[in-house]
Amino acid sequence: MGRVRLNDEAALGAVRATESVGIKPTDVIAVGIGGADSAINEFKKGAPTGFFATVIISPKRHGYETALNMYDWISANKAPEKLIQTAGMLAKRSDYVEVRKGLGIE
């Protein structure tokens, strides 16, 4: 299988699709990007699903960087870079609480 980079909601949609055709959760490894509430709710379910992990980005950091880029663009006509890559923290069912705390979420 190939790899596709999807946000949490899209990855969860793929998980639901695999469930609907009878693919067992143990045969699916979906990893989303964002650390959205939908991903956290998936981890809170009683039994594991095919949603294996999410890459949580720091909302404080990214909010600050976005605001700074917008300020520079509006006030100094300095457009942001066309591609801005970022890092995140991998969070799984077993450690998402600790990862979120480490990022200052909750």
C-alpha positions in Angstrom: 0.0 0.0 0.0 1.0 3.6 -0.6 1.2 6.4 1.9 -1.0 9.4 1.8 -0.8 12.4 4.1 -4.2 13.2 5.4 -5.6 15.2 8.2 -7.3 13.4 11.1 -10.7 13.6 9.6 -9.7 12.2 6.3 -7.8 9.4 7.9 -10.8 8.6 10.1 -12.9 8.5 6.9 -10.6 6.0 5.5 -10.8 3.9 8.7 -14.6 4.0 8.5 -14.5 2.9 4.9 -12.3 -0.1 5.8 -14.7 -1.0 8.6 -17.7 -0.9 6.2 -16.1 -3.5 4.0 -15.1 -5.8 6.8 -11.4 -5.1 7.1 -10.3 -5.8 10.6 -8.7 -3.0 12.7 -5.6 -5.0 13.1 -5.1 -4.9 9.4 -5.3 -1.1 9.1 -2.7 1.5 10.2 -4.1 5.0 9.7 -2.1 8.0 10.9 -3.7 11.4 10.7 -2.2 14.9 11.0 -3.4 17.6 13.4 -4.4 16.1 16.7 -8.0 17.1 16.2 -10.7 16.3 18.7 -12.0 13.6 16.4 -8.6 11.8 16.7 -8.6 12.1 20.5 -12.2 10.7 20.6 -11.1 7.8 18.5 -8.4 7.0 21.1 -11.0 7.1 23.9 -13.1 4.3 22.3 -13.1 1.1 24.3 -11.6 -1.0 21.5 -8.8 0.1 19.2 -9.7 0.9 15.6 -7.6 1.2 12.5 -6.7 4.7 13.5 -3.3 4.1 14.9 -1.9 7.6 15.6 -2.0 11.3 14.9 0.8 13.8 14.5 -0.1 16.6 16.9 1.0 20.1 15.9 1.5 22.8 18.5 -1.5 25.1 18.3 0.4 27.8 20.3 3.4 27.7 18.0 1.5 27.5 14.8 -0.9 30.2 15.8 1.9 32.5 16.6 3.8 31.8 13.4 0.6 32.3 11.3 -0.1 35.6 13.1 3.4 36.8 12.5 3.4 35.8 8.8 0.0 37.6 8.4 1.3 40.7 10.2 4.4 40.9 8.0 2.3 40.3 4.8 -0.3 43.0 5.7 2.0 45.6 7.3 5.2 45.2 5.2 3.8 43.5 2.0 6.1 40.6 2.8 4.3 37.5 1.6 4.9 34.3 3.5 6.8 31.4 1.9 4.7 29.3 -0.5 5.6 26.1 1.4 6.0 26.1 5.2 6.9 22.8 6.6 6.5 22.0 10.3 7.1 19.3 12.8 4.7 17.6 15.2 4.7 15.0 17.9 3.4 11.5 17.2 0.6 10.5 19.6 -0.9 7.0 19.9 -3.7 5.6 21.9 -1.2 4.6 24.6 0.5 8.1 25.0 -1.7 10.8 23.6 -2.5 12.3 27.1 1.2 12.7 27.8 2.0 14.1 24.4 -0.8 16.7 24.7 0.4 17.7 28.1 4.0 18.1 26.7 2.6 20.4 24.0 0.7 22.5 26.6 -2.7 21.2 25.4 -5.1 20.5 28.4 
